[in-house]
Amino acid sequence: QLQLVESGGGLVQPGGSLRLSCAASGFTLGYYAIGWFRQAPGKERERVSCISTSGGMMGYTDSVKGRFTISRDNAKNTVFLQMNSLKPEDTAVYYCAASNRCWAAASDYWGQGTQVTVPS
């Protein structure tokens, strides 16, 4: 099946770092813009970051600017999200999704999510 698989989540202390990975299965990741989303219990899904097909354009929501960095390695069919200076409010399930353009209303493929927990 055509899908994305997230990995790299876990429990880290405030101020710590994690690197999430989003790997494509069954399609070429380089044909798509890739976005990272997150959803915490009781809250709506939030757009976190997005990277264009070539990696030439990157965007972030204000709450993660300066702390998170999105990148891609199309040769490895993988997109990354480097998360530094983590805060308890970053706790959520993180998802990646593929679309034709960043910030599109709909995505073609979604991953299953990976849990990130930063305790208070």
Secondary structure, DSSP 8 states (H G I E B T S, - for coil): --EEEEE--EE--TT--EEEEEEEESS-GGGSEEEEEEE-TTS--EEEEEE-TTS--EEE-GGGTTTEEEEEEGGGTEEEEEE-S--GGG-EEEEEEEESSTT-SS-SEEB--EEEE---
